[in-house]
């Protein structure tokens, strides 16, 4: 609600409005909501504005046109192909943005990397959080020095799919181990996704992930072989220039002695930590 150019008019979730209001008011990671939240006649009223609440399992039944929806943020993780996400268009929405990597050829766009290639597609993916961190970093390095090949490692905060204690996880046995007790090796498609976002890096990056017992903020460590030799000072200079220029507001830059919690609520999708290198 801090964005004056965006108005939330409807939410579809399999939760009742009272519980949604509670979850918005109180957040264990980000604290209390800085505004007013109430429920009236089955609708959420946030900062005085009414938001329609529905609980439809099939997006085709959502009647987005009744509330004038322009863009749907498809955040369930269940409709990540053009065919399934297009049900939102059938229901009256004009465009759909998937909040995770698409599972088909739906184009992925990352701010600071390839927004300039957007050609008006009605269904797009915003890729993953890791890709949004990695892509701006990789673009600056590649544009300035050229990347021959690279390895990305992400130290990733716990996610909702993990277990509080050991439990069944048939596809990923290690992923079923207690999240608060372990550093858990995991897979990530972020490096491959960067190749889709930045075609010039396709096939050049690979990656791995570790899930760690923190509630928020993740780290990307990128090791690359460069086409053009560069000192770390030159790399820092390029990052700082990008953060103050073309990528301002997307790529941040810091030389402070920060730790992960210092980035809680950070507005940039990627912040270059100069002292960590």
C-alpha positions in Angstrom: 0.0 0.0 0.0 3.0 2.3 0.0 2.9 2.3 -3.9 0.6 5.1 -5.0 0.6 3.8 -8.6 -0.8 0.3 -7.6 -4.2 -0.4 -6.1 -5.0 -3.8 -4.8 -8.7 -4.5 -5.6 -9.1 -8.2 -5.1 -7.4 -11.2 -3.4 -8.1 -14.9 -4.0 -7.0 -17.3 -1.4 -8.3 -20.4 0.3 -8.4 -18.5 3.7 -11.3 -16.6 5.2 -11.1 -12.9 5.4 -10.7 -12.7 9.2 -7.6 -14.9 9.1 -6.2 -13.0 6.2 -6.6 -9.8 8.2 -4.8 -11.3 11.2 -1.9 -12.5 9.0 -1.6 -9.0 7.5 -1.7 -7.3 10.9 1.0 -9.5 12.5 4.2 -10.7 10.8 6.9 -12.6 12.7 9.6 -11.3 10.3 8.5 -7.8 9.3 6.5 -6.9 12.4 3.1 -5.3 12.7 1.4 -3.8 9.6 1.8 0.0 9.5 -1.8 0.8 8.7 -5.4 -0.2 9.4 -6.9 -3.6 8.6 -10.5 -4.7 9.2 -13.1 -7.0 7.7 -16.5 -5.8 6.6 -19.2 -7.9 4.8 -16.5 -10.5 3.8 -14.2 -7.9 2.3 -10.8 -6.7 3.6 -10.7 -3.0 4.3 -7.0 -1.9 4.3 -6.2 1.7 5.0 -9.9 2.5 4.2 -9.9 0.8 0.8 -12.1 -2.2 0.1 -10.5 -5.3 -1.3 -12.7 -8.1 -2.7 -11.9 -11.5 -1.1 -12.7 -14.8 -2.9 -11.7 -18.5 -2.4 -11.9 -20.0 -5.8 -9.8 -23.1 -6.7 -10.2 -22.5 -10.4 -8.8 -19.2 -11.7 -11.3 -19.3 -14.6 -14.1 -18.5 -12.1 -12.6 -15.4 -10.6 -14.5 -12.7 -12.6 -11.6 -10.3 -12.4 -13.4 -8.0 -14.8 -16.1 -7.3 -12.2 -13.5 -5.4 -10.1 -11.5 -3.9 -13.1 -8.3 -6.0 -12.6 -5.5 -5.0 -14.9 -2.8 -7.3 -13.7 -3.0 -10.5 -11.6 0.0 -11.5 -9.5 -0.1 -15.3 -9.7 1.5 -16.2 -6.4 0.1 -19.7 -5.6 2.9 -21.5 -7.4 0.3 -23.8 -9.0 -0.3 -22.1 -12.3 3.2 -21.6 -13.8 2.5 -22.3 -17.4 0.8 -20.2 -20.1 -2.0 -22.7 -20.4 -2.9 -22.7 -16.7 -2.2 -19.0 -16.0 -4.3 -18.0 -19.0 -7.4 -18.9 -17.0 -6.9 -15.5 -15.3 -7.2 -13.9 -18.7 -10.4 -15.9 -19.4 -11.7 -14.5 -16.1 -11.2 -10.9 -17.3 -7.7 -9.9 -16.3 -5.6 -8.1 -18.9 -2.2 -9.5 -17.9 -0.7 -12.1 -15.5 2.7 -12.0 -13.7 3.9 -15.3 -12.2 5.8 -14.8 -9.0 8.0 -17.8 -9.6 9.9 -19.3 -12.6 7.7 -20.5 -15.4 7.6 -24.2 -16.1 7.2 -23.7 -19.8 8.5 -21.2 -22.3 6.6 -18.2 -20.7 9.2 -15.4 -20.9 10.9 -14.4 -17.7 11.7 -10.7 -16.9 14.0 -9.4 -14.2 14.3 -5.7 -13.3 17.8 -4.5 -14.0 18.4 -7.3 -16.5 16.0 -7.5 -19.4 12.9 -5.3 -18.8 13.9 -3.5 -22.1 13.0 -6.6 -24.1 9.4 -6.7 -22.9 7.2 -6.7 -26.0 3.7 -6.5 -24.4 3.2 -10.2 -23.6 0.0 -10.8 -21.6 1.6 -13.5 -19.4 5.1 -13.2 -18.0 7.2 -14.6 -15.1 9.2 -12.5 -12.7 11.5 -15.5 -12.2 12.7 -16.4 -8.6 14.1 -14.3 -5.8 17.5 -15.8 -6.3 17.4 -15.0 -10.1 16.4 -11.4 -9.2 19.5 -11.2 -7.0 21.9 -12.9 -9.4 20.8 -11.4 -12.8 21.7 -7.7 -12.1 25.0 -8.7 -10.6 25.9 -11.0 -13.5 24.8 -8.4 -16.1 27.1 -5.7 -14.7 30.0 -8.1 -14.6 29.4 -9.4 -18.1 28.8 -5.9 -19.6 32.0 -4.6 -18.1 34.4 -7.6 -18.1 32.8 -10.5 -19.9 31.9 -13.8 -18.3 33.5 -17.0 -19.7 31.9 -19.3 -17.1 30.7 -19.0 -13.5 29.5 -20.8 -10.4 26.7 -19.4 -8.2 26.2 -20.6 -4.6 23.2 -19.3 -2.7 22.9 -19.4 1.1 19.2 -19.3 1.3 16.8 -18.5 4.1 14.2 -21.1 5.2 11.1 -21.3 3.0 7.6 -22.4 3.7 8.0 -25.8 2.0 10.6 -26.9 4.6 9.8 -28.9 7.8 10.0 -27.6 11.4 11.1 -31.1 12.4 12.2 -34.1 10.4 9.3 -35.2 8.2 8.5 -37.0 4.9 9.7 -35.4 1.7 9.6 -38.1 -0.9 11.2 -36.1 -3.8 13.9 -34.5 -1.7 15.0 -36.5 1.3 17.3 -33.9 2.6 14.6 -31.3 2.2 12.5 -33.1 4.8 15.0 -32.6 7.6 14.3 -30.1 10.3 14.9 -26.6 9.0 16.0 -25.1 12.3 18.5 -27.8 12.9 20.4 -28.1 9.7 22.3 -26.6 6.8 20.6 -28.4 3.9 22.1 -28.7 0.4 19.4 -28.0 -2.2 19.0 -27.5 -5.9 18.4 -24.2 -7.6 17.4 -23.3 -11.1 18.5 -19.7 -10.7 21.7 -20.0 -12.7 19.9 -21.6 -15.6 17.2 -19.0 -15.4 19.7 -16.2 -15.8 20.6 -17.8 -19.2 16.9 -17.2 -20.2 16.9 -13.7 -18.9 20.3 -12.8 -20.3 20.8 -15.0 -23.4 24.4 -14.0 -23.7 25.0 -16.0 -20.5 23.1 -19.0 -21.6 25.0 -22.2 -20.6 27.8 -20.2 -18.9 26.5 -20.4 -15.3 25.7 -23.2 -12.9 24.6 -23.2 -9.3 23.9 -24.8 -6.0 22.1 -23.9 -2.9 22.2 -24.3 0.9 19.1 -23.7 3.0 20.0 -22.3 6.4 18.1 -21.7 9.7 17.3 -18.0 9.2 13.8 -16.6 8.5 14.6 -14.0 5.8 17.3 -12.6 3.5 19.5 -14.8 1.3 23.0 -14.5 -0.1 24.3 -15.2 -3.6 28.1 -15.9 -4.0 29.2 -15.6 -7.6 32.6 -16.9 -8.8 33.4 -16.2 -12.4 36.2 -16.5 -15.0 36.4 -13.3 -16.9 37.2 -12.5 -20.5 38.9 -9.3 -19.5 41.2 -9.3 -16.4 40.0 -7.1 -13.6 41.0 -6.3 -10.0 38.5 -6.4 -7.2 38.7 -2.7 -7.0 37.7 -2.4 -10.6 34.7 -4.7 -10.0 33.6 -2.7 -7.0 33.9 0.5 -9.1 31.7 -1.0 -11.8 29.1 -2.1 -9.2 29.0 1.2 -7.5 28.6 3.1 -10.8 25.7 0.8 -11.8 24.0 1.2 -8.4 24.1 5.0 -8.8 23.2 5.0 -12.5 21.1 2.7 -14.7 20.3 0.2 -12.0 19.6 2.6 -9.2 16.7 1.2 -7.0 17.4 -2.3 -8.3 21.0 -2.9 -7.5 22.3 -1.6 -4.2 25.9 -1.1 -3.0 27.3 -1.1 0.5 30.7 -1.0 2.2 29.3 -1.2 5.7 29.9 -4.1 8.1 26.4 -5.5 7.5 24.9 -8.9 8.3 21.7 -10.5 6.9 19.1 -9.0 9.2 20.3 -5.5 8.1 18.7 -6.2 4.8 15.3 -7.1 6.2 12.8 -4.8 4.3 15.5 -3.9 1.7 13.8 -2.3 -1.4 16.6 -3.3 -3.9 16.4 -6.8 -5.3 20.1 -7.2 -5.1 22.8 -5.5 -3.0 26.5 -5.8 -3.7 28.4 -6.2 -0.4 31.8 -4.8 -1.2 33.5 -5.9 2.1 32.4 -9.5 1.6 34.7 -9.9 -1.4 
